[in-house]
Amino acid sequence: MSMFQWKTQSPDVLLQGGTIGPDERLPWPHTAAMGVQHVIAMFGATVLAPILMGFDPNIAILMSGIGTLIFFVITGGKVPSYLGSSFAFIGVVIAATAYAGKGPNANMGVALGGIIACGALYTLIGLVVQAVGTGWIERMMPPVVTGAVVAVIGLNLAGIPIKNMAAGDFDAWMQLVTFVSVGLVAVYSRGMVQRLLMLVGLILASIIYAVLTNGLGLGKPLDLSGVANAAWFGLPTFAAPVFDGRAMLLIAPVAIILVAENLGHIKAVTAMTGKNLDAYMGRAFIGDGVATMVSGASGGTGVTTYAENIGVMAATRIYSTAIFLVAALMAVLLGFSPKFGALIQAIPLPVMGGVSIVVFGLIAVAGAKIWVDNKVDFSDNKNLLVAAITLVLGTGDFTLKFGPFALGGIGTATFGAILLYALLSRGRSSR
């Protein structure tokens, strides 16, 4: 079956409690609308990461679209995934470039060289997995480990909207209004509106925000002047890499974290869809690695499979890879539109924070669902301790440093879960 062929399903399947699988799709108008929602879901983090590193956000948007297309082709259109800017690069890029945190990064070139080196290492790991197979993955990552890792992805990100996206009391209340809006749409709406719960909830909350701020003066007004002044079309600022040995050694090991993120993503999608995607694991690593190299060669950030989009899939029960093809093409077009970038950046930060709370929470619950679906036995102390320790390591952002390289949060939780399970499984049976 061609990567561009999907079995068309009626939206009624969803109303009857069914799902849309990776090899299926809704009618194209519905698929396009879902693609918009996935673009919105990834946009906040994909724009924020380059800003924190001093990169051009429009390049990041463009490269997220191109990277997703590369991933789609290399995986044969079989793995539903969107690639966006990886936060795992932020610390090492800042360390490698001595970036002060404001404006363009003057030493961006050396960071780009390191990102390309990381992508090359990641691709090499993918080739090894493709050659050796994935049987070892099942042994290393049984459901208790996979569920804990997926849950940690959501829990580790929870501090971003709670701590960084609400500057005051009013903003905190607006976050509450936003996630309540999403909840009301999810429960009380029907049909396509319900499938677009994130997007519709965000629009409703933005309107409420504008009424309360621009109309009643209760907070920072919604400012659309940037949108009005931005051009419809324009080239982003491309940049060339510089290959510096120190920066490459510092940034390349991030590939380990990207492997962990991609592994967790595929395991989560496998659990949610009931379709085993392990056969595409090596190709997924290769696709992500090649996309990271292409992004680094153009002035973009390293990319990774996006947890935000897992949350949207979990909420909508639509796992069609066609949606990600549409979303990628949209991102490519929008990468050349400063006006769209200005529109997204005009979305009030607390509103984006409220949506993030929903998305990250859904990811965490998807991990718990893996435990339930696989009937993980928590009366077994091995399972209990692996899950308990992993959750705290990830949620508390436990960090281990190896010289200039830091493995924190999701990375320590993932590899900690794998190693702890292996250690506790040696020489004894479950009790």
N, C-alpha and C positions, 0 to 999 in steps of 0.2 A: 504493500500500500504506500502510495506517494506521501511525502511529508506534507503536501499541500491538499490532501484529501481527508475530509472528516465526515462522519455520518451525521446528518442533520437531525436534530431532536427538537420536538416542540417544547415551548416553555411550560406546557402542562405537566411535563415530567417532574419539574421542580415543585409545582403546586401539589403533586401527589406524593411528595416526600422523597423523590428520586434525586439522582445527581447527573451531571454532565461530565463524562469521562474525558481523559486527555485526547482520545481519538474521536471525540464527538464535538459538535458545536451547536449553538442556537442559530436561528436565522441571522443573516449578516447584520441587519440593523441592530438587533439585540447584542450581537457579538461586538459591534463597534462601540455601543454604549458601555459595555463591560470593559472594553479596552480603555476607554476614558477613565473609568474608575480606577483601574490598575495604574495608569499614569499618575493620577492624583495621589494614590496611596504611596507610590515610591518617591514622589516629587520632593516632599519635605526633607527627607534624609539625603536624597541625592543632591539637593541644592545646599543643604547645611554642611555636609562633609567638605566639599571644595572650599567653601567660605572659611571654614576653620583652618584650612591648610594654605589659604592664599591663592587658590586656583580659580579659574573662570567657571562660574556655575553653568553657563550656557554650553561650554565644552563638555562638562560633566553630563548634562542632559543628552546632548548629541551622542556622546560615547556610550551612554546607557542604552540608547536605542540601537546603535550599531553593534554593541556588545551582545545585546539580546538576540539580534538577528544572527550573529555568528554562532551563539549558543544553540539557537533553533536549528540551524543548518547542520552543525556538527552532531547534534543529538538526533538528527533525522526527524525533528518535530515531534518527538515522543515524550519529552520531559517538560511539564508546565513550569516555567520559571522566568522571572524577570531579573536582569542584572542591573544593579545600581551601585553608587559609590559606597565603598566599604569603609566603615569607621575604624577598622583594624589598622589602617594605614596612618591615621592621624598622629598618634604619638611618635612613631618612628620618622615620619616625614618632618615633623616639627624639630625632632632631635637632629636629623640629618641636615636640615637647612637653616637651623637657628632662627626660624620664623618668629617674628615678634607678635604676631596675632592680629595685625591690622593691615588692610590693603593687599596689593599683589605680593606674592612671594618672590623676592629678588633672586633666590637660589633655587627656583623651581626646577631647573634643568637637572640638577644632581638627583633630586627626588624622582624625576621621571625615569632616569636611568635605573634607579633602584626598583621602581615599580615594574619596569620591563624585566629586570632580573628575577623578580618575584613571580611574574607571569610565566617566565621560562621554566623555573623550578616547579611551579604548579602544573604546567603542561607535561613535564617529565614524570611527575607522580601519576598523572592521568594515564600516560602511556604504559607505565608499569602495571597499574590496576587493570588496564585493558588487556594486557598480555597474560597476567597471572589469573585473573578472574576475581569474583566477588565472594566466594565461599567463606573466606576469612572474615568478611564483614559481619556475616551472621553470627560467627563465633565471638567476635569482639563486641558486637553491639546487639545483644538480645533486647526484647521489648522494654525491660526495666531500665536499661541504659538509654535506649533511643527516646523513650518517653521523658526521662529526666533531662536529656540534652535539649529536646524540643521545648520543654517547659522553661528551661533556663534561658533560652533565646528571648522569650517574651519577658521574663522576670528581670533579666539583666538590663533590658532597655527601659524598664518602668520608670527609672529615675529621670530619664530625659524629659518627658512631659511634666512630671511632678515638680522637679527641681529647677528646670531651665526654661520652661515655657509659660510660667505664670509669675509675673513680676510683682504682683500685689493681690489684695483681696478681691478686687473686681475681676481680675484675670482668672483667679481660681474659680470664682462663681461662673464665669463664662465657660471654663472647661466643663463644669458640671452641666451647664445648659447644653453644651455640645454633645456630650455622651448620652444625655437623656434624650436629645433630639434623635440621635442615631438609634437609640433603643426603641423609641416610639415608632420610628419608621420601620424598624425590623419586625416589630410585633403587630402593629395595627395596619400597615399598608399591605397591598397585595400586588401580584404580578411583577412587572419590570421595575416598578418603584421600589418594591421590597428588595429586589436583586441589587439595586443601586443604593442600598441603604447608607453607605459611607458618603457617597457624593451628595445625595439628597439631604442627609443630616448636616453635612458641612455647609451646604447652601442655606438651609434654614437657620443654622446657628450664626452664619455671617450676616444674614438679614437682621436677626435679633440684635447682634452686636452693633450694627450700623444704627439701628433705632435708638439703642441705649447710649451710644457714644456721640454720634453726629447729631442725633435728635435731642437727647436729654443731657448730654455733657457729663456722663458718668465715668468715662475712661478715655483712653487715647483714641481719637477719631480714626475711622477707616479712611485711609488716604489712597486715592486712585490717581493722583497726579502723575505718578511714575508710569502708570499704564498709558495715560493720555499722551505723555511725551515720548514714549518708546517707539522705535520704528517697527513696522510690521515684519520686515525682513532685514537680516544683517548677519555678517559672518562673525562667529565667535573668535576669540583670540587664541590661535594655535601657538604651541610652544614646542621647542625641540629638546630632546633629552641630552644629558651629559653623563657619560659613564665614569663615575668615580668609585673606586674600589671600596672605600670605607662606607659610602652610602649604600652601595649594592649589598655589602655584607650585613648592614643594619636592617635594610628593608626586605631583602629576599625571604628571610624566615617567616614573614607574615603568611607565606603560602601554607604553613601548617594550620593557621587559624582558618584560612579560606577553605581548606580541605574539610575541616571540622564543620564549618557553616554549611557547605554544600552537602556533606554527608547527612547532616541533620535535616536539611531541606528535603532531600530525596526520600529519606525515611519517613518524614512527616507526610509527604504527598502520597507515598505508598500506603501508609496507614489510613489516610483519609479516603483514597480512591479504591482501595482494595486491589490495585494493580501493582504487581511487583516491578519496580523500575531499577532494581539492582544491576540488571544487565547493561544499563546505560550509564552506570556510575563513572567508569573510566572516561567515556565520551563527554560526560558532564564536566568532569575535572578539566579535560582538554579544552572544551569550549570556553569555560571560565578563564583558563590560563591564557588562551589565545586572545580572548577579549580584553584581558588585563594588559597584555603586551601592546595591542593596537591602541588602547586608550592612553597608555603611558607614552607611546610614540607620537601622540597628537597633542599632548598637554592636559590630558584628563587624569582622573584619579583611578586607582585600582578598583575593580568591580567585583561584586559577589552576588550570589543568589539572595534575593531580598525577603527577609522575614515578614515585612509589611504585606507582601503579596500572598504569603501563606495565610495570613489573617483574613484577607479578603476572600480567598478561596474557601476557607473554613466557614465564613459567614454566608457565602452565596451558594455553596455546594456546586460550583462551576469550575472544572479543572481543565477545560479545553485549552489546548496549546494554540488554537486559532486566536484566542483573546490576546495572547502574548505577542503573536505576530503583528496584530493590529496595534497594540500598545507600543511596540518597538518602532513601527513605521511612524506613528504619531510623535514619538519622542524625537526621531530624526528630524521631522519637519519642524517641531517646536524648538529644537536646538538652534535653528536658524531664525527664530522669531523672538527678538528681544521683548516684544510686547507681551507675549505669553509668559515669558519669564517674569516680567514685571507684574502681571496679573496674579500669578501664583504667590509671588513674594508679598503681594498686597493682602493676601489672606491673613487675618489677624492671628498672631502667634498663639493666643490661648485657644482659639478655635481649632487650629492645627494640633494643639496639645490635647484637646478633648478627643479628637479623632484618633490620635496616637494611643491614648489610654485604651480605647476600644480595641484597636488593632493588636497592640502588644498583649492585652488580656486574652484575646482569642488565640494567640499563639501559645500562651501558657496553658490554656485549657486544652488545646490540641494535643499537648504532651500528656496531660492526664487522660485524655481519651485513648491514647495508645495503651496505657496501662489497663484501662477498663476493657477495651476490645480484646486484648490478649490475655485477660484474666491473670494479671501478674499477682503472685502470692506474696503479700506483705507480712504474712506470718513467718516467712523465711527471713531470718536475720540478715542474710546476704543481700537480698533484694531491698530490705528496709534500710540498711545502712548505705548502700550505693545510692539509692534515691535521696535519702535525707542529706547526705554529705554533698552530693552534686548540687542540689537545690540551693544550699547555703553558700557554697563556693561561687556559684554563678550569680545569685541574687546579691551577695555581698561584694561582688567584683574582686574576689581573691586574686592577687597578682603575685607571680613569681618572676624574678629578674635573673636573666642570664647575661651578665655584662650589660651592654647597652640595650639589649633586647628584652622586652617585657611581655610575658604571656599572662593575660588577665581575663577575668570574667568568663566569657563563653569558652575561651581556649582552655583555661585551667579546669573548668567544669567538665568539658568534653573529654579531654585526655585523662582527667582524674577519674571520671566514671568508668572509662575503658580499663584503665590500669587497676583500679580498685576492684572491679568485677573480676578481672583476671586473677588478682592476688587472692581474693576470697574464695575463688572457685578451685584453687589448686589443692589437690590431694584430699578433698573431702566432698561429700555429697550434701545436697540441700537437706535441711532439717526443718 
